[in-house]
Structures are given as C-alpha cells and as structure tokens.
Amino acid sequence: MNTKQKELVKTTVPILKSNGTDLTKHFYTRMFKHNPELKNIFNMGNQVSGKQQNALAGAVLAYAENIENPEVLINALKSIGNKHVSLNITPDQYEIVGLHLISSIQEVLGEAANTELIEAWTQAYNELAQVMISIENDLYQSTLNKNGGWKGWREFIIADIIEESTEIKSFYLKPKDNKAIAEYLPGQFISVKIFIPSLGHEQPRQYSLSSAFSPDYYRISVKKENNKDFPDGMVSNTLHQKNIGDDIWVSAPAGIFYADPISEDPLVLISGGIGATPLLSMLETKKKTLQNNTIIWLHSCRDEKVHAFRDHIEDLNKNNLWLTTHFFYETIDRDSETIKKGRIDLHKIKEEILIDKAKYYICGPEAFIKAQYNSLIELGIGKENILYEEFGPQLLHFN
C-alpha cells in the first residue's frame, strides 16, 4: 500500500468505531446469501448471538487503526490463523470473503465509498489476506511434519464416553484408520464437525483437549448447553447424544494458548466452568513431566454437581506437595479447606498466588476472564505473564 492509500483507510476509523457492526452484519448476510456453503464452516451460533459480527468489527477496526504498522497485530493474527487451520480454511475462501467485504463497504458507505477509497481497502484486504495465508501455510506444514500430523478433516471414532458431571461428558476419540495422531501442547484444541439435521448443514466447534497427550486418543470434555434448539447449543447437545462407536470428523490440534511442558516456572491456573478443560491438560502434562513445579489452581463453578474432574483433582492435591487447589461454588452447604462459597477474589488470596516467575493462565466466560485479568494487573502482574483463552470469537484484546 502507498501512503495515500493508508491515509484513506485511516479516514474510515471513525465510521468503523460508530457503525462497524452494521458493516459486518451486512457482510455476513451478503456472504451467506451468495455463498451458503460457507455455513458449513462458520459457527452459526455466533452469528445468532452477534459475537462473530462484533469480533469481525473489532478486527477490521484494529487493522485500520494500525494500517501503518500491522506487525503489532501479529499475536492476534496468529490466534486467528490457528483457528482457521483447524477449520481447513483455504486461499480461495479468502477471495470470497474479500469480494463480499469490499462490496459491503461500498453498499454500506454509499456515496462516501469513492473509487480511491475502495481501491485502498481492496489493497489493504489483499495484503492482510496474504499475511494470513502465509501464517496458515506455515501452520499447515508444521502439522504435516509431525508424526501423525494431517491437514483438513480426518475421521475418528468415539471410543469411550465418560460422564464427568451433570452437564459435562468426556469423549475419547481414536482415529478410524488406526494410524498415529499428532502430539499437542497442553492447552491446545481440536475442531470437530457434525451434521445438524435441523440446520441442514454441518457445524464445526473447537474443544480444548482435556488430558495430557496420549498416542492412543484425543480427549475432549464437552458441556451440554441448555439452549439445544438454537445453533450455539445444537452441537454440544448432538454430541451428548452420540454413542460409543459413532464416527466424528476431527482436525489436527492447534492453538496459541498453552503451557510449556518443560518449563520450571510456577503456574497459577484460574478457571470458570468448562474453562477448566485446557488447564486440566496443563496439570496432567506437568504431572507427567515436572512434578516439582509449584501449581496453584483456582476454579469457580455453580455447585458441586456441575464440577467436572473434582475427585481427580482433589486426589492429586492430597498426594502431591506441588499442587494446591481452591474451589469456589456459588451454592454450597458449608465451606471446607479447599472449597469456599462465592466467586474467586484474587485480592483475598494474593499471598498464595503472587509467586516469583509464575505464569498465569485464565480460561472461562468473557466476563470471568476480564475480572481475573484486571485483578492480576491490579496486583502488579505483568501482562507478559498473563495468558488467557476465550472460547468463541476473539472479543478480548488485553495484550
């Protein structure tokens, strides 16, 4: 892009701040009308809730604001790239998205979208698309180079199903071809895709791997959402109706939220609800590799009935000096040594969690992440030592 084009893109920043979601809503409506096959790729639950439109609006705005120095967005782009490779996104799909995005800018801005502005945004999008394609090509190749790695979708079989709580089940997935599967870092995720009859198309979802790596299977632990008749609950409810022996399509592990399995730094794990799953993978991996690490785990959920893996984690807590756990329930009969009533308040237990060289990992709902992140900042923890995983479209941008 030349200097004039960058300046033209920057002139749209005020419009994107005030009407960015109008643009992205128009974009998605237009794209799905002309290319309905893409409904097999996009999470339609996030379309209904508006999360995807908000996330894209934020991404377009961030790109426009940093058009002179897009390198500052590299971590966010890598996160998006990991999500894309888990969905088997291809370069030709960037052409489709670009067509509808530029057309949407023209249609939403109307007379304000003169030829020069459209040419500037076209160039801006094409440059961004090339950056993303390059990132994703590297990720695809890295996975293919692994023992057991693959690109795209691979057929697995549900080898076992374990009920972990009243609303969470673990699914043990083994490759149908009985060949090797790719190793992963603790905290990463896989995508699965399932045909949803009521929608008439497939739906993909990302689920964190909830155990240390085993060469025999992948384990995901899935919460059944209550809104089973809406797109954002259909996949989890369909999964919970599956049986041992059923087939399921799976992508290779991906994700930038993970703990270094050989690092000796202390870990403080902070989870809410189903956000425990990637942290459990970290805990089980550490148990196998470095049992002298100090690990503090704080977990919050509604009550004992919905608390998955509680007995397993408490057993580890009792038998290993390197692990300390604190559970917080909204509803409880009485407090105990490890279980407290209420929500996590990091200020009240700062003496335990303020550990030299510690890394802090947060996973849970958006509001939960915000609260814990802000508390850690208030307690003096550097941003570089706080990592978080937001399920769904990326709406939070702290780092």
C-alpha positions as CSV (number, residue, x, y, z in Angstrom):
1,M,0.0,0.0,0.0
2,N,1.2,3.5,-0.7
3,T,1.0,6.4,1.8
4,K,-2.1,7.9,0.3
5,Q,-4.0,4.6,0.5
6,K,-3.1,4.1,4.1
7,E,-4.4,7.6,4.9
8,L,-7.6,6.8,3.1
9,V,-8.1,3.6,5.2
10,K,-7.5,5.6,8.3
11,T,-10.2,8.1,7.4
12,T,-12.7,5.2,7.9
13,V,-11.7,4.7,11.5
14,P,-14.5,7.0,12.9
15,I,-17.1,5.2,10.8
16,L,-15.8,1.8,11.9
17,K,-16.0,2.9,15.6
18,S,-19.6,4.0,15.3
19,N,-21.0,1.7,12.7
20,G,-18.6,-1.2,12.4
21,T,-21.2,-3.8,13.4
22,D,-23.6,-2.5,10.8
23,L,-20.9,-3.2,8.2
24,T,-20.1,-6.7,9.5
25,K,-23.8,-7.7,9.8
26,H,-24.3,-6.6,6.2
27,F,-21.2,-8.5,5.2
28,Y,-22.3,-11.8,6.7
29,T,-25.8,-11.6,5.4
30,R,-24.5,-10.9,1.9
31,M,-21.9,-13.7,2.0
32,F,-24.2,-16.4,3.3
33,K,-26.8,-15.4,0.7
34,H,-24.3,-15.7,-2.2
35,N,-22.2,-18.5,-0.7
36,P,-24.4,-20.6,1.6
37,E,-21.8,-23.4,1.5
38,L,-19.8,-21.3,4.0
39,K,-22.4,-22.0,6.7
40,N,-20.6,-25.4,7.0
41,I,-17.5,-23.5,8.2
42,F,-18.8,-20.6,10.3
43,N,-20.3,-21.1,13.8
44,M,-23.9,-20.1,13.2
45,G,-24.5,-19.8,16.9
46,N,-22.0,-16.9,17.0
47,Q,-24.0,-15.4,14.1
48,V,-27.2,-15.6,16.0
49,S,-25.7,-14.1,19.2
50,G,-23.9,-11.4,17.3
51,K,-20.5,-12.4,18.7
52,Q,-19.0,-13.1,15.3
53,Q,-20.1,-9.8,13.9
54,N,-18.7,-7.9,16.9
55,A,-15.4,-9.8,16.6
56,L,-15.0,-9.0,12.9
57,A,-15.9,-5.4,13.5
58,G,-13.2,-5.2,16.2
59,A,-10.7,-6.9,13.9
60,V,-11.4,-4.6,10.9
61,L,-11.2,-1.5,13.2
62,A,-7.9,-2.7,14.7
63,Y,-6.4,-3.3,11.2
64,A,-7.5,0.2,10.1
65,E,-6.1,1.9,13.2
66,N,-2.7,0.1,12.8
67,I,-2.6,0.1,9.0
68,E,0.9,1.8,9.1
69,N,2.2,-0.8,11.5
70,P,0.2,-4.0,11.2
71,E,3.0,-6.0,12.8
72,V,1.6,-5.0,16.3
73,L,-1.3,-7.3,15.5
74,I,0.8,-10.4,14.8
75,N,-0.3,-12.3,18.0
76,A,-3.9,-11.7,17.2
77,L,-3.3,-12.8,13.6
78,K,-1.6,-16.0,14.8
79,S,-4.5,-16.8,17.0
80,I,-6.9,-16.3,14.1
81,G,-4.6,-18.3,11.9
82,N,-4.7,-21.3,14.3
83,K,-8.5,-21.2,14.3
84,H,-8.5,-21.1,10.5
85,V,-6.2,-24.1,10.1
86,S,-8.4,-26.0,12.5
87,L,-11.3,-25.3,10.1
88,N,-9.2,-26.1,7.0
89,I,-9.6,-22.6,5.5
90,T,-8.1,-22.3,2.0
91,P,-6.8,-19.3,0.0
92,D,-9.8,-19.4,-2.4
93,Q,-12.1,-18.7,0.6
94,Y,-10.1,-15.5,1.3
95,E,-11.1,-14.4,-2.3
96,I,-14.8,-15.0,-1.5
97,V,-14.5,-13.1,1.8
98,G,-12.7,-10.3,0.2
99,L,-15.3,-9.9,-2.5
100,H,-18.2,-9.7,-0.1
101,L,-16.3,-7.4,2.4
102,I,-15.3,-4.8,-0.2
103,S,-18.8,-5.0,-1.7
104,S,-20.3,-4.5,1.7
105,I,-18.1,-1.4,2.3
106,Q,-19.4,0.0,-1.0
107,E,-23.0,-0.7,-0.1
108,V,-22.9,0.4,3.5
109,L,-20.9,3.6,2.9
110,G,-22.8,4.6,-0.2
111,E,-21.6,7.8,-1.8
112,A,-18.7,8.1,0.7
113,A,-17.2,5.0,-0.8
114,N,-15.5,6.6,-3.8
115,T,-13.2,4.7,-6.2
116,E,-10.0,5.7,-4.4
117,L,-11.3,4.5,-1.0
118,I,-12.5,1.2,-2.4
119,E,-9.1,0.7,-4.1
120,A,-7.3,1.4,-0.9
121,W,-9.4,-1.0,1.1
122,T,-9.1,-3.6,-1.6
123,Q,-5.3,-3.3,-1.4
124,A,-5.4,-3.4,2.4
125,Y,-7.5,-6.5,2.5
126,N,-5.4,-8.3,-0.1
127,E,-2.2,-7.6,1.9
128,L,-3.8,-8.8,5.1
129,A,-5.1,-11.9,3.3
130,Q,-1.6,-12.7,2.0
131,V,-0.2,-12.4,5.6
132,M,-2.9,-14.8,6.9
133,I,-2.4,-17.3,4.1
134,S,1.3,-17.3,4.8
135,I,0.8,-17.8,8.5
136,E,-1.7,-20.6,7.8
137,N,0.6,-22.3,5.2
138,D,3.3,-22.4,7.8
139,L,0.9,-23.9,10.4
140,Y,-0.4,-26.5,7.9
141,Q,3.2,-27.5,7.0
142,S,4.3,-27.7,10.7
143,T,1.4,-30.0,11.5
144,L,2.1,-32.2,8.4
145,N,5.7,-32.5,9.5
146,K,4.7,-34.0,12.9
147,N,4.4,-37.7,13.3
148,G,0.8,-38.5,12.8
149,G,0.0,-35.0,11.5
150,W,-2.6,-34.2,8.8
151,K,-4.3,-31.4,7.1
152,G,-8.0,-30.9,6.9
153,W,-10.6,-33.3,8.4
154,R,-9.9,-36.9,9.5
155,E,-12.4,-39.5,10.5
156,F,-12.3,-40.6,14.1
157,I,-14.4,-43.0,16.2
158,I,-15.8,-42.2,19.7
159,A,-14.0,-45.0,21.6
160,D,-15.4,-44.1,25.1
161,I,-17.8,-41.6,26.8
162,I,-17.4,-40.7,30.5
163,E,-19.9,-38.6,32.4
164,E,-17.8,-36.1,34.4
165,S,-20.7,-34.1,35.9
166,T,-24.4,-33.4,35.4
167,E,-23.7,-31.4,32.3
168,I,-20.2,-32.4,31.1
169,K,-19.1,-35.6,29.2
170,S,-15.6,-36.6,28.1
171,F,-15.3,-38.2,24.7
172,Y,-12.3,-40.3,23.8
173,L,-11.6,-40.1,20.1
174,K,-9.5,-42.6,18.2
175,P,-8.5,-42.4,14.5
176,K,-10.6,-44.7,12.3
177,D,-7.5,-45.6,10.2
178,N,-5.7,-46.7,13.4
179,K,-2.6,-44.6,12.3
180,A,-0.6,-42.3,14.5
181,I,-2.1,-39.0,15.8
182,A,-0.2,-35.7,16.1
183,E,1.1,-34.7,19.5
184,Y,0.0,-31.4,21.0
185,L,0.9,-28.8,23.7
186,P,-1.2,-28.7,26.9
187,G,-3.9,-26.1,26.4
188,Q,-4.4,-26.5,22.6
189,F,-7.7,-27.5,21.0
190,I,-9.1,-29.6,18.1
191,S,-12.1,-28.8,15.9
192,V,-14.9,-31.4,15.4
193,K,-17.7,-31.1,12.8
194,I,-21.1,-32.6,12.9
195,F,-24.1,-32.5,10.6
196,I,-27.0,-30.8,12.2
197,P,-30.3,-32.0,10.6
198,S,-32.4,-29.1,11.8
199,L,-30.0,-26.7,10.2
200,G,-29.4,-28.7,7.1
201,H,-25.6,-28.3,7.1
202,E,-22.5,-29.2,9.1
203,Q,-21.3,-27.2,12.1
204,P,-17.7,-27.1,13.4
205,R,-16.8,-26.4,17.0
206,Q,-13.4,-26.0,18.8
207,Y,-12.9,-28.0,22.0
208,S,-9.9,-27.9,24.2
209,L,-8.0,-31.2,24.7
210,S,-8.6,-32.0,28.3
211,S,-5.8,-34.5,29.1
212,A,-2.1,-34.9,28.7
213,F,-1.2,-36.2,25.3
214,S,-1.7,-39.9,24.7
215,P,-0.6,-41.6,21.5
216,D,-3.9,-43.6,21.5
217,Y,-6.6,-41.0,21.6
218,Y,-7.7,-37.4,22.0
219,R,-9.9,-36.5,24.8
220,I,-12.4,-33.6,24.8
221,S,-14.8,-32.7,27.6
222,V,-18.0,-31.0,26.4
223,K,-20.6,-29.1,28.4
224,K,-24.1,-29.6,27.1
225,E,-25.7,-26.2,26.6
226,N,-29.3,-25.6,27.7
227,N,-30.4,-23.9,24.5
228,K,-30.5,-27.1,22.4
229,D,-32.8,-25.6,19.8
230,F,-30.5,-22.7,18.9
231,P,-27.3,-23.0,16.8
232,D,-25.0,-22.3,19.7
233,G,-26.3,-25.3,21.7
234,M,-27.0,-27.7,18.8
235,V,-23.5,-29.2,18.5
236,S,-23.0,-29.9,22.2
237,N,-26.4,-31.4,22.5
238,T,-25.9,-33.5,19.4
239,L,-22.5,-34.7,20.8
240,H,-24.1,-35.6,24.1
241,Q,-26.5,-37.9,22.2
242,K,-23.7,-39.7,20.4
243,N,-22.8,-43.3,21.3
244,I,-19.6,-45.3,21.6
245,G,-18.6,-46.4,18.1
246,D,-20.0,-43.4,16.3
247,D,-17.9,-41.6,13.7
248,I,-16.8,-38.0,14.1
249,W,-14.6,-35.6,11.9
250,V,-11.6,-34.1,13.6
251,S,-9.0,-31.5,12.7
252,A,-5.4,-31.6,13.9
253,P,-4.5,-29.8,17.2
254,A,-3.9,-26.1,17.1
255,G,-3.9,-23.0,19.3
256,I,-1.6,-20.5,20.9
257,F,-2.9,-20.9,24.4
258,Y,-0.6,-23.5,26.0
259,A,1.9,-24.1,28.8
260,D,5.5,-25.1,28.0
261,P,5.7,-28.7,29.2
262,I,9.4,-28.5,30.1
263,S,9.3,-25.1,31.8
264,E,10.1,-25.0,35.5
265,D,8.1,-21.8,36.1
266,P,5.3,-21.9,38.7
267,L,1.8,-22.0,37.3
268,V,-1.3,-20.3,38.6
269,L,-4.4,-21.7,36.8
270,I,-7.6,-19.8,37.0
271,S,-10.8,-21.3,35.5
272,G,-14.5,-20.8,35.4
273,G,-16.9,-23.6,34.5
274,I,-15.9,-25.6,31.4
275,G,-12.9,-23.3,31.2
276,A,-11.2,-26.0,33.3
277,T,-10.5,-28.2,30.3
278,P,-7.3,-26.8,28.8
279,L,-5.9,-26.2,32.3
280,L,-6.6,-29.8,33.2
281,S,-4.4,-30.7,30.2
282,M,-1.7,-28.5,31.6
283,L,-2.0,-30.0,35.0
284,E,-1.9,-33.6,33.8
285,T,1.1,-32.8,31.5
286,K,3.0,-31.3,34.4
287,K,2.2,-34.3,36.5
288,K,4.0,-36.5,33.9
289,T,7.0,-34.2,33.3
290,L,8.0,-31.9,36.1
291,Q,6.4,-32.8,39.4
292,N,8.4,-30.3,41.3
293,N,6.6,-27.3,39.7
294,T,4.5,-25.2,42.0
295,I,0.9,-25.2,40.7
296,I,-2.0,-23.3,42.2
297,W,-5.4,-24.0,40.7
298,L,-8.4,-21.8,41.4
299,H,-11.7,-23.0,39.9
300,S,-15.2,-21.4,40.1
301,C,-18.5,-23.0,39.1
302,R,-22.2,-23.1,40.2
303,D,-22.1,-26.1,42.6
304,E,-20.6,-29.5,43.2
305,K,-22.9,-31.3,40.8
306,V,-21.5,-29.4,37.8
307,H,-17.9,-29.6,38.9
308,A,-16.2,-31.9,36.5
309,F,-13.0,-33.8,37.5
310,R,-13.3,-32.7,41.1
311,D,-12.3,-36.0,42.7
312,H,-9.4,-36.5,40.3
313,I,-8.0,-33.0,41.1
314,E,-8.6,-33.3,44.8
315,D,-6.7,-36.7,44.8
316,L,-3.8,-35.0,43.1
317,N,-3.9,-32.2,45.6
318,K,-3.8,-34.6,48.6
319,N,-1.0,-36.7,47.2
320,N,1.3,-34.0,45.7
321,L,3.0,-31.2,47.5
322,W,3.5,-29.2,44.3
323,L,-0.3,-28.7,43.8
324,T,-2.7,-26.5,45.8
325,T,-6.3,-26.2,44.8
326,H,-9.1,-23.7,45.7
327,F,-12.6,-24.4,44.6
328,F,-15.4,-21.7,44.7
329,Y,-19.1,-22.6,44.4
330,E,-22.0,-20.2,44.1
331,T,-24.1,-22.7,46.1
332,I,-22.7,-24.7,48.9
333,D,-23.8,-26.1,52.3
334,R,-20.6,-25.2,54.1
335,D,-17.0,-24.2,53.5
336,S,-14.2,-26.7,53.7
337,E,-10.4,-26.5,53.5
338,T,-10.4,-26.5,49.7
339,I,-14.0,-25.3,48.9
340,K,-15.3,-21.8,49.5
341,K,-18.7,-20.2,48.8
342,G,-18.8,-17.3,46.4
343,R,-16.7,-16.2,43.5
344,I,-12.9,-16.0,43.0
345,D,-11.4,-12.9,44.6
346,L,-7.7,-12.9,43.8
347,H,-7.1,-10.0,46.2
348,K,-8.1,-12.1,49.1
349,I,-5.6,-14.9,48.3
350,K,-2.8,-12.7,46.9
351,E,-0.3,-14.2,49.4
352,E,-0.7,-17.6,47.7
353,I,-0.8,-16.6,44.1
354,L,1.9,-13.8,43.9
355,I,4.8,-16.1,43.1
356,D,8.1,-15.1,41.6
357,K,8.4,-16.1,37.9
358,A,4.9,-17.5,37.8
359,K,2.8,-17.7,34.6
360,Y,-0.9,-17.1,35.0
361,Y,-3.4,-18.9,32.8
362,I,-7.1,-17.9,32.7
363,C,-9.9,-19.7,30.9
364,G,-13.7,-19.2,31.2
365,P,-16.5,-16.9,30.1
366,E,-15.7,-13.4,28.8
367,A,-16.8,-11.6,32.0
368,F,-14.8,-14.1,34.1
369,I,-11.6,-13.5,32.1
370,K,-12.0,-9.7,32.3
371,A,-12.4,-9.8,36.1
372,Q,-9.4,-12.1,36.7
373,Y,-7.2,-10.3,34.3
374,N,-7.9,-6.9,35.8
375,S,-7.3,-8.3,39.3
376,L,-3.9,-9.7,38.3
377,I,-2.9,-6.3,36.7
378,E,-4.0,-4.5,39.9
379,L,-1.9,-7.0,41.9
380,G,1.2,-6.0,39.9
381,I,1.4,-9.0,37.5
382,G,2.9,-8.0,34.1
383,K,0.8,-8.5,31.0
384,E,3.5,-10.7,29.5
385,N,2.9,-13.3,32.3
386,I,-0.9,-13.4,31.9
387,L,-2.3,-15.7,29.2
388,Y,-6.0,-16.3,28.6
389,E,-8.2,-18.4,26.3
390,E,-11.6,-17.0,25.2
391,F,-14.0,-19.7,23.9
392,G,-15.6,-18.4,20.7
393,P,-14.8,-15.4,18.6
394,Q,-11.9,-13.2,20.0
395,L,-13.6,-10.2,21.7
396,L,-11.0,-9.5,24.3
397,H,-7.7,-7.7,23.5
398,F,-5.6,-7.1,26.6
399,N,-2.1,-8.0,25.4
